[in-house]
Amino acid sequence: MNKLRQIFWSILVVLVLGILASCESSNPFDRGPVYDFEGNLKQDSVKIAEFLETAEYDSLYRIHDETGVVVIVQEEGNASRPTGGNVVYLDYVGKLLDGTVFDTNIEAVAKENDLHEEGDEYRPFQFVVDSQTTGAAIRGFSIGIKKLRSGAKGVIIVPSPYAYQDSERGLIPANSVLVFEIDFLGMD
C-alpha cells in the first residue's frame, strides 16, 4: 500500500508541476520588461539636442521644458495660454526626426506625403489639454501647447516617454521622438 501511495504522490507532483510550467507563458502578471522612462528620456534628450543643432526652424525663442519637451516659438500669439481643461484647436504636421511625415490635418500636406485617403476630413484638430481619457492627445502635446499663446505658430518636439513610448503606431516606430509643426488657431 505504501508503494502505491508513493507512486500516486509522485504522479500528482509531476502533474501539478507540468500544469504550472505550461501556465507560465500566459501568466497575467508577467507583462514583460518594464518601460525604462528615465533611460529613454535620457537617450531622447541627446537625439533632440542633435536635431536642434541642424534643424532649420526660424524662431523668436525656444522653451526647454523640464520634461524634455521643446517648444520653438516661430510666431507669438496674442491671446492667453491654455491650461488644463481648455479645448484647443490647431492645424499640425507630425513628423519623425528624419523628416518623415506621419500625420497631419492639412489636406495638401496629406496628399503630398501619400497620407490622404478618400473620405478623409480635414478640419482643425481639437483636444482637451491634460485630458487622460482614451483617444486624448499624447501627454507631450499638452505640455507643449501650454507654453504657447493662442494664435501662435511653432514647433513642439516630444520625447518618446511623453508620446507613444515603446509602442508602434502606424508610421511611428517604437521609442520615436515626435516633431509637430503647429498653427494654434484658438481655444475654448
VMD Tcl script that draws the C-alpha trace (Angstrom):
set ca {
  {0.00 0.00 0.00}
  {2.88 2.40 0.82}
  {4.35 1.77 -2.60}
  {1.04 2.73 -4.29}
  {0.81 5.84 -2.15}
  {4.35 6.89 -3.18}
  {3.55 6.34 -6.85}
  {0.29 8.28 -6.52}
  {2.03 11.27 -4.86}
  {4.88 11.18 -7.38}
  {2.44 11.24 -10.29}
  {0.44 14.02 -8.63}
  {3.57 16.16 -8.09}
  {4.65 15.66 -11.72}
  {1.18 16.61 -12.97}
  {0.99 19.73 -10.79}
  {4.47 20.84 -11.86}
  {3.59 20.17 -15.51}
  {0.43 22.25 -15.24}
  {2.28 25.11 -13.54}
  {5.05 25.05 -16.14}
  {2.56 25.11 -19.00}
  {0.78 28.12 -17.48}
  {3.93 30.20 -17.19}
  {3.68 31.82 -20.63}
  {0.13 33.01 -20.02}
  {0.79 34.41 -16.58}
  {-1.39 37.56 -16.42}
  {1.09 39.26 -14.10}
  {4.04 38.77 -16.45}
  {3.89 41.87 -18.65}
  {7.44 41.59 -19.95}
  {10.17 44.13 -19.32}
  {9.18 47.37 -17.61}
  {9.38 50.50 -19.78}
  {12.52 52.50 -18.91}
  {11.02 56.00 -18.77}
  {14.15 57.75 -17.45}
  {16.53 55.80 -19.70}
  {14.52 56.61 -22.82}
  {14.18 60.24 -21.77}
  {17.96 60.47 -21.42}
  {18.52 58.91 -24.87}
  {15.90 61.18 -26.42}
  {17.45 64.31 -24.91}
  {20.64 63.53 -26.83}
  {18.66 62.94 -30.06}
  {16.74 66.19 -29.58}
  {19.94 68.18 -28.90}
  {21.50 66.80 -32.09}
  {18.31 67.54 -34.04}
  {18.20 71.14 -32.78}
  {21.80 71.73 -33.88}
  {20.80 71.26 -37.51}
  {17.05 71.96 -37.51}
  {16.22 74.79 -39.85}
  {13.40 76.43 -37.93}
  {13.25 80.20 -37.68}
  {12.28 81.11 -34.17}
  {11.64 84.02 -31.87}
  {12.77 81.84 -28.96}
  {12.87 78.28 -27.68}
  {11.43 76.85 -24.50}
  {13.07 73.78 -22.98}
  {10.57 72.30 -20.54}
  {11.87 70.28 -17.58}
  {10.09 67.22 -19.04}
  {12.32 67.30 -22.13}
  {9.60 68.73 -24.39}
  {10.97 71.58 -26.52}
  {8.82 74.36 -27.96}
  {10.13 76.52 -30.78}
  {8.05 79.70 -30.99}
  {8.04 80.97 -34.56}
  {5.24 83.49 -34.30}
  {3.91 84.77 -30.99}
  {0.20 84.52 -30.32}
  {-1.76 87.44 -28.94}
  {-4.13 85.68 -26.52}
  {-3.66 83.75 -23.30}
  {-2.02 80.37 -22.81}
  {-4.24 77.32 -22.30}
  {-4.47 75.49 -19.00}
  {-5.72 72.04 -18.10}
  {-9.29 71.52 -19.26}
  {-9.21 74.05 -22.12}
  {-10.21 72.77 -25.55}
  {-7.59 73.83 -28.11}
  {-7.84 73.93 -31.91}
  {-4.87 73.70 -34.22}
  {-3.54 72.68 -37.58}
  {-0.50 70.43 -37.43}
  {2.00 68.34 -39.31}
  {3.50 65.44 -37.33}
  {6.99 64.31 -38.31}
  {9.73 61.98 -37.18}
  {13.21 63.39 -36.59}
  {14.24 62.24 -40.09}
  {11.50 64.43 -41.60}
  {9.04 61.62 -42.41}
  {5.51 62.99 -42.15}
  {3.33 60.52 -40.25}
  {0.14 62.56 -39.75}
  {-1.50 65.89 -40.50}
  {-4.87 67.57 -40.59}
  {-3.90 69.64 -43.63}
  {-5.17 68.12 -46.87}
  {-2.40 69.44 -49.14}
  {0.29 68.05 -46.83}
  {-1.53 64.70 -46.57}
  {-1.69 64.42 -50.38}
  {1.93 65.49 -50.80}
  {3.06 62.76 -48.37}
  {0.75 59.96 -49.59}
  {-1.29 60.03 -46.37}
  {-4.56 61.07 -47.99}
  {-7.32 58.51 -48.25}
  {-10.68 59.05 -49.91}
  {-13.21 60.19 -47.34}
  {-10.65 61.81 -45.00}
  {-11.93 65.02 -43.46}
  {-9.56 67.88 -42.85}
  {-10.60 70.21 -40.08}
  {-8.79 71.74 -37.11}
  {-7.56 69.16 -34.63}
  {-9.08 69.68 -31.21}
  {-8.27 68.17 -27.85}
  {-8.73 68.86 -24.17}
  {-5.47 69.97 -22.56}
  {-4.22 67.50 -19.92}
  {-7.01 65.01 -20.64}
  {-6.08 61.43 -19.86}
  {-9.09 59.77 -21.44}
  {-8.80 57.17 -24.18}
  {-8.19 58.84 -27.52}
  {-6.77 62.00 -25.95}
  {-3.72 63.73 -27.38}
  {-0.32 62.47 -26.23}
  {0.98 63.97 -22.98}
  {3.78 65.86 -24.70}
  {1.26 67.74 -26.84}
  {-0.46 69.11 -23.72}
  {2.88 70.03 -22.17}
  {3.95 71.92 -25.30}
  {0.67 73.66 -26.11}
  {0.52 75.15 -22.60}
  {3.73 77.06 -23.43}
  {2.13 78.82 -26.41}
  {-0.36 81.64 -26.64}
  {-3.46 81.16 -28.76}
  {-2.67 82.40 -32.26}
  {0.96 81.26 -32.13}
  {2.84 79.24 -34.70}
  {5.60 76.93 -33.62}
  {7.12 73.51 -33.29}
  {6.65 71.10 -30.41}
  {9.29 68.37 -30.03}
  {8.13 65.49 -27.86}
  {10.45 62.84 -26.39}
  {9.13 59.27 -26.66}
  {8.24 58.89 -22.95}
  {5.68 61.68 -23.44}
  {4.49 60.26 -26.77}
  {3.89 56.59 -27.57}
  {6.82 55.15 -25.58}
  {7.71 51.68 -26.85}
  {4.52 51.20 -28.88}
  {4.44 51.36 -32.67}
  {1.61 53.48 -34.11}
  {1.13 53.32 -37.87}
  {4.16 55.04 -39.40}
  {5.62 55.84 -35.97}
  {8.26 53.33 -34.80}
  {8.57 52.47 -31.11}
  {10.54 54.96 -28.97}
  {10.27 57.79 -31.51}
  {10.81 61.45 -30.79}
  {7.97 63.35 -32.49}
  {8.04 66.80 -34.08}
  {4.81 68.75 -34.52}
  {4.68 71.91 -36.63}
  {1.58 73.68 -35.39}
  {-0.65 76.66 -36.02}
  {-2.52 77.29 -32.74}
  {-5.87 78.51 -34.06}
  {-7.69 79.13 -30.79}
  {-9.25 77.65 -27.66}
  {-12.41 77.50 -25.58}
}
mol new
graphics top color blue
foreach p $ca { graphics top sphere $p radius 0.5 }
foreach p [lrange $ca 0 end-1] q [lrange $ca 1 end] { graphics top cylinder $p $q radius 0.2 }
display resetview
